[in-house]
Amino acid sequence: MLFRKPQDDAANKYIRERIKQARLEANETQEDLAKVLEKTRVAVSDIERGRVLVNAADLSLIAAHYEKPISFFYHPRVIISKDELSSLDEELISLFHQLPESQQYITLEYVKQQADISLKAFHRKIADDVAISKSKIEKLE
């Protein structure tokens, strides 16, 4: 069997670097992540080294395991035309650019934290709604 290395474009490189970053932030080994994915440590190493591409299902498992939004693994470079910006978007960008660079980093981290808090609250709400629905179904049975 011929093993061919996939094309390692910038997007794939970014994804695999973020996978490794999430794993290291959680103080986990490749073996730990392999257990979550039900793969071998070598398979995780191959993903992180770019020998194979991570599939969507595995990336979803990784995101859930590390409690990261799926967007964490994708490059934040999003092209938005000026016509697509709301007045609130424009005001935020204008104010952001008025800050000194050191303050921009702090602001960005704060906004990320707020987005993370909102995402976690949304996930808890979904989990609560599911639990309530299960409870109602059980009562009907």
FIMARZA-992362 format. One record per residue (C-alpha): residue in one letter; x, y, z. Coordinates in nm, 3 decimals. Layout:
REM residues N
<site><rest>A</rest><X>X</X><Y>Y</Y><Z>Z</Z></site>
...
END
This chain:
REM residues 141
<site><rest>M</rest><X>0.000</X><Y>0.000</Y><Z>0.000</Z></site>
<site><rest>L</rest><X>0.139</X><Y>0.337</Y><Z>-0.103</Z></site>
<site><rest>F</rest><X>0.118</X><Y>0.605</Y><Z>0.165</Z></site>
<site><rest>R</rest><X>0.083</X><Y>0.947</Y><Z>0.016</Z></site>
<site><rest>K</rest><X>0.115</X><Y>1.261</Y><Z>0.226</Z></site>
<site><rest>P</rest><X>-0.184</X><Y>1.493</Y><Z>0.176</Z></site>
<site><rest>Q</rest><X>-0.134</X><Y>1.845</Y><Z>0.050</Z></site>
<site><rest>D</rest><X>-0.042</X><Y>2.054</Y><Z>0.356</Z></site>
<site><rest>D</rest><X>-0.197</X><Y>2.390</Y><Z>0.280</Z></site>
<site><rest>A</rest><X>-0.207</X><Y>2.671</Y><Z>0.534</Z></site>
<site><rest>A</rest><X>-0.562</X><Y>2.586</Y><Z>0.649</Z></site>
<site><rest>N</rest><X>-0.475</X><Y>2.223</Y><Z>0.727</Z></site>
<site><rest>K</rest><X>-0.157</X><Y>2.329</Y><Z>0.902</Z></site>
<site><rest>Y</rest><X>-0.354</X><Y>2.574</Y><Z>1.116</Z></site>
<site><rest>I</rest><X>-0.608</X><Y>2.305</Y><Z>1.212</Z></site>
<site><rest>R</rest><X>-0.345</X><Y>2.053</Y><Z>1.316</Z></site>
<site><rest>E</rest><X>-0.153</X><Y>2.314</Y><Z>1.516</Z></site>
<site><rest>R</rest><X>-0.474</X><Y>2.407</Y><Z>1.699</Z></site>
<site><rest>I</rest><X>-0.542</X><Y>2.039</Y><Z>1.774</Z></site>
<site><rest>K</rest><X>-0.199</X><Y>2.008</Y><Z>1.929</Z></site>
<site><rest>Q</rest><X>-0.244</X><Y>2.338</Y><Z>2.117</Z></site>
<site><rest>A</rest><X>-0.577</X><Y>2.221</Y><Z>2.265</Z></site>
<site><rest>R</rest><X>-0.422</X><Y>1.889</Y><Z>2.367</Z></site>
<site><rest>L</rest><X>-0.124</X><Y>2.057</Y><Z>2.534</Z></site>
<site><rest>E</rest><X>-0.344</X><Y>2.315</Y><Z>2.710</Z></site>
<site><rest>A</rest><X>-0.534</X><Y>2.022</Y><Z>2.862</Z></site>
<site><rest>N</rest><X>-0.202</X><Y>1.861</Y><Z>2.967</Z></site>
<site><rest>E</rest><X>-0.286</X><Y>1.550</Y><Z>2.769</Z></site>
<site><rest>T</rest><X>-0.067</X><Y>1.315</Y><Z>2.572</Z></site>
<site><rest>Q</rest><X>-0.129</X><Y>1.189</Y><Z>2.224</Z></site>
<site><rest>E</rest><X>-0.226</X><Y>0.860</Y><Z>2.388</Z></site>
<site><rest>D</rest><X>-0.499</X><Y>1.040</Y><Z>2.588</Z></site>
<site><rest>L</rest><X>-0.644</X><Y>1.193</Y><Z>2.272</Z></site>
<site><rest>A</rest><X>-0.614</X><Y>0.861</Y><Z>2.091</Z></site>
<site><rest>K</rest><X>-0.841</X><Y>0.699</Y><Z>2.350</Z></site>
<site><rest>V</rest><X>-1.105</X><Y>0.967</Y><Z>2.294</Z></site>
<site><rest>L</rest><X>-1.091</X><Y>0.915</Y><Z>1.918</Z></site>
<site><rest>E</rest><X>-1.066</X><Y>0.536</Y><Z>1.953</Z></site>
<site><rest>K</rest><X>-0.750</X><Y>0.545</Y><Z>1.745</Z></site>
<site><rest>T</rest><X>-0.385</X><Y>0.467</Y><Z>1.805</Z></site>
<site><rest>R</rest><X>-0.132</X><Y>0.717</Y><Z>1.935</Z></site>
<site><rest>V</rest><X>0.039</X><Y>0.690</Y><Z>1.596</Z></site>
<site><rest>A</rest><X>-0.284</X><Y>0.802</Y><Z>1.425</Z></site>
<site><rest>V</rest><X>-0.295</X><Y>1.113</Y><Z>1.645</Z></site>
<site><rest>S</rest><X>0.072</X><Y>1.177</Y><Z>1.575</Z></site>
<site><rest>D</rest><X>0.003</X><Y>1.145</Y><Z>1.201</Z></site>
<site><rest>I</rest><X>-0.275</X><Y>1.404</Y><Z>1.229</Z></site>
<site><rest>E</rest><X>-0.058</X><Y>1.648</Y><Z>1.426</Z></site>
<site><rest>R</rest><X>0.236</X><Y>1.601</Y><Z>1.188</Z></site>
<site><rest>G</rest><X>0.022</X><Y>1.644</Y><Z>0.877</Z></site>
<site><rest>R</rest><X>0.071</X><Y>1.293</Y><Z>0.743</Z></site>
<site><rest>V</rest><X>-0.307</X><Y>1.247</Y><Z>0.734</Z></site>
<site><rest>L</rest><X>-0.592</X><Y>1.497</Y><Z>0.743</Z></site>
<site><rest>V</rest><X>-0.833</X><Y>1.501</Y><Z>1.035</Z></site>
<site><rest>N</rest><X>-1.187</X><Y>1.419</Y><Z>0.930</Z></site>
<site><rest>A</rest><X>-1.491</X><Y>1.623</Y><Z>1.033</Z></site>
<site><rest>A</rest><X>-1.620</X><Y>1.359</Y><Z>1.277</Z></site>
<site><rest>D</rest><X>-1.287</X><Y>1.338</Y><Z>1.460</Z></site>
<site><rest>L</rest><X>-1.255</X><Y>1.717</Y><Z>1.470</Z></site>
<site><rest>S</rest><X>-1.601</X><Y>1.737</Y><Z>1.628</Z></site>
<site><rest>L</rest><X>-1.497</X><Y>1.483</Y><Z>1.892</Z></site>
<site><rest>I</rest><X>-1.178</X><Y>1.675</Y><Z>1.962</Z></site>
<site><rest>A</rest><X>-1.369</X><Y>2.003</Y><Z>1.997</Z></site>
<site><rest>A</rest><X>-1.620</X><Y>1.846</Y><Z>2.236</Z></site>
<site><rest>H</rest><X>-1.349</X><Y>1.670</Y><Z>2.439</Z></site>
<site><rest>Y</rest><X>-1.150</X><Y>1.990</Y><Z>2.489</Z></site>
<site><rest>E</rest><X>-1.466</X><Y>2.200</Y><Z>2.530</Z></site>
<site><rest>K</rest><X>-1.367</X><Y>2.425</Y><Z>2.241</Z></site>
<site><rest>P</rest><X>-1.601</X><Y>2.566</Y><Z>1.980</Z></site>
<site><rest>I</rest><X>-1.536</X><Y>2.411</Y><Z>1.638</Z></site>
<site><rest>S</rest><X>-1.436</X><Y>2.760</Y><Z>1.521</Z></site>
<site><rest>F</rest><X>-1.131</X><Y>2.735</Y><Z>1.752</Z></site>
<site><rest>F</rest><X>-0.976</X><Y>2.498</Y><Z>1.499</Z></site>
<site><rest>Y</rest><X>-1.036</X><Y>2.718</Y><Z>1.194</Z></site>
<site><rest>H</rest><X>-0.835</X><Y>3.021</Y><Z>1.100</Z></site>
<site><rest>P</rest><X>-1.008</X><Y>3.340</Y><Z>1.214</Z></site>
<site><rest>R</rest><X>-0.940</X><Y>3.503</Y><Z>0.879</Z></site>
<site><rest>V</rest><X>-1.291</X><Y>3.576</Y><Z>0.760</Z></site>
<site><rest>I</rest><X>-1.344</X><Y>3.810</Y><Z>0.471</Z></site>
<site><rest>I</rest><X>-1.647</X><Y>4.033</Y><Z>0.521</Z></site>
<site><rest>S</rest><X>-1.734</X><Y>4.306</Y><Z>0.276</Z></site>
<site><rest>K</rest><X>-1.808</X><Y>4.653</Y><Z>0.407</Z></site>
<site><rest>D</rest><X>-2.171</X><Y>4.606</Y><Z>0.299</Z></site>
<site><rest>E</rest><X>-2.210</X><Y>4.311</Y><Z>0.539</Z></site>
<site><rest>L</rest><X>-2.104</X><Y>4.508</Y><Z>0.848</Z></site>
<site><rest>S</rest><X>-2.374</X><Y>4.639</Y><Z>1.079</Z></site>
<site><rest>S</rest><X>-2.336</X><Y>4.980</Y><Z>1.242</Z></site>
<site><rest>L</rest><X>-2.246</X><Y>4.798</Y><Z>1.565</Z></site>
<site><rest>D</rest><X>-1.973</X><Y>4.601</Y><Z>1.382</Z></site>
<site><rest>E</rest><X>-1.833</X><Y>4.922</Y><Z>1.235</Z></site>
<site><rest>E</rest><X>-1.833</X><Y>5.096</Y><Z>1.574</Z></site>
<site><rest>L</rest><X>-1.658</X><Y>4.802</Y><Z>1.740</Z></site>
<site><rest>I</rest><X>-1.390</X><Y>4.791</Y><Z>1.470</Z></site>
<site><rest>S</rest><X>-1.341</X><Y>5.167</Y><Z>1.486</Z></site>
<site><rest>L</rest><X>-1.302</X><Y>5.165</Y><Z>1.864</Z></site>
<site><rest>F</rest><X>-1.075</X><Y>4.860</Y><Z>1.852</Z></site>
<site><rest>H</rest><X>-0.840</X><Y>5.035</Y><Z>1.609</Z></site>
<site><rest>Q</rest><X>-0.819</X><Y>5.337</Y><Z>1.839</Z></site>
<site><rest>L</rest><X>-0.667</X><Y>5.125</Y><Z>2.115</Z></site>
<site><rest>P</rest><X>-0.290</X><Y>5.085</Y><Z>2.153</Z></site>
<site><rest>E</rest><X>-0.172</X><Y>4.745</Y><Z>2.028</Z></site>
<site><rest>S</rest><X>-0.113</X><Y>4.610</Y><Z>2.381</Z></site>
<site><rest>Q</rest><X>-0.473</X><Y>4.697</Y><Z>2.471</Z></site>
<site><rest>Q</rest><X>-0.600</X><Y>4.534</Y><Z>2.151</Z></site>
<site><rest>Y</rest><X>-0.459</X><Y>4.200</Y><Z>2.268</Z></site>
<site><rest>I</rest><X>-0.623</X><Y>4.239</Y><Z>2.609</Z></site>
<site><rest>T</rest><X>-0.953</X><Y>4.337</Y><Z>2.449</Z></site>
<site><rest>L</rest><X>-0.939</X><Y>4.044</Y><Z>2.211</Z></site>
<site><rest>E</rest><X>-0.883</X><Y>3.802</Y><Z>2.500</Z></site>
<site><rest>Y</rest><X>-1.173</X><Y>3.958</Y><Z>2.690</Z></site>
<site><rest>V</rest><X>-1.407</X><Y>3.922</Y><Z>2.391</Z></site>
<site><rest>K</rest><X>-1.295</X><Y>3.560</Y><Z>2.346</Z></site>
<site><rest>Q</rest><X>-1.372</X><Y>3.490</Y><Z>2.711</Z></site>
<site><rest>Q</rest><X>-1.716</X><Y>3.648</Y><Z>2.679</Z></site>
<site><rest>A</rest><X>-1.789</X><Y>3.444</Y><Z>2.365</Z></site>
<site><rest>D</rest><X>-1.674</X><Y>3.129</Y><Z>2.546</Z></site>
<site><rest>I</rest><X>-1.900</X><Y>3.205</Y><Z>2.844</Z></site>
<site><rest>S</rest><X>-2.194</X><Y>3.258</Y><Z>2.609</Z></site>
<site><rest>L</rest><X>-2.121</X><Y>2.934</Y><Z>2.424</Z></site>
<site><rest>K</rest><X>-2.100</X><Y>2.737</Y><Z>2.750</Z></site>
<site><rest>A</rest><X>-2.427</X><Y>2.888</Y><Z>2.871</Z></site>
<site><rest>F</rest><X>-2.590</X><Y>2.795</Y><Z>2.541</Z></site>
<site><rest>H</rest><X>-2.463</X><Y>2.435</Y><Z>2.573</Z></site>
<site><rest>R</rest><X>-2.590</X><Y>2.415</Y><Z>2.932</Z></site>
<site><rest>K</rest><X>-2.931</X><Y>2.543</Y><Z>2.818</Z></site>
<site><rest>I</rest><X>-2.944</X><Y>2.274</Y><Z>2.548</Z></site>
<site><rest>A</rest><X>-2.842</X><Y>2.006</Y><Z>2.800</Z></site>
<site><rest>D</rest><X>-3.109</X><Y>2.130</Y><Z>3.045</Z></site>
<site><rest>D</rest><X>-3.372</X><Y>2.132</Y><Z>2.770</Z></site>
<site><rest>V</rest><X>-3.278</X><Y>1.777</Y><Z>2.672</Z></site>
<site><rest>A</rest><X>-3.295</X><Y>1.662</Y><Z>3.035</Z></site>
<site><rest>I</rest><X>-3.639</X><Y>1.822</Y><Z>3.077</Z></site>
<site><rest>S</rest><X>-3.762</X><Y>1.660</Y><Z>2.755</Z></site>
<site><rest>K</rest><X>-3.634</X><Y>1.318</Y><Z>2.868</Z></site>
<site><rest>S</rest><X>-3.808</X><Y>1.365</Y><Z>3.201</Z></site>
<site><rest>K</rest><X>-4.137</X><Y>1.449</Y><Z>3.031</Z></site>
<site><rest>I</rest><X>-4.108</X><Y>1.145</Y><Z>2.803</Z></site>
<site><rest>E</rest><X>-4.036</X><Y>0.918</Y><Z>3.099</Z></site>
<site><rest>K</rest><X>-4.348</X><Y>1.048</Y><Z>3.277</Z></site>
<site><rest>L</rest><X>-4.559</X><Y>0.970</Y><Z>2.971</Z></site>
<site><rest>E</rest><X>-4.432</X><Y>0.613</Y><Z>2.954</Z></site>
END
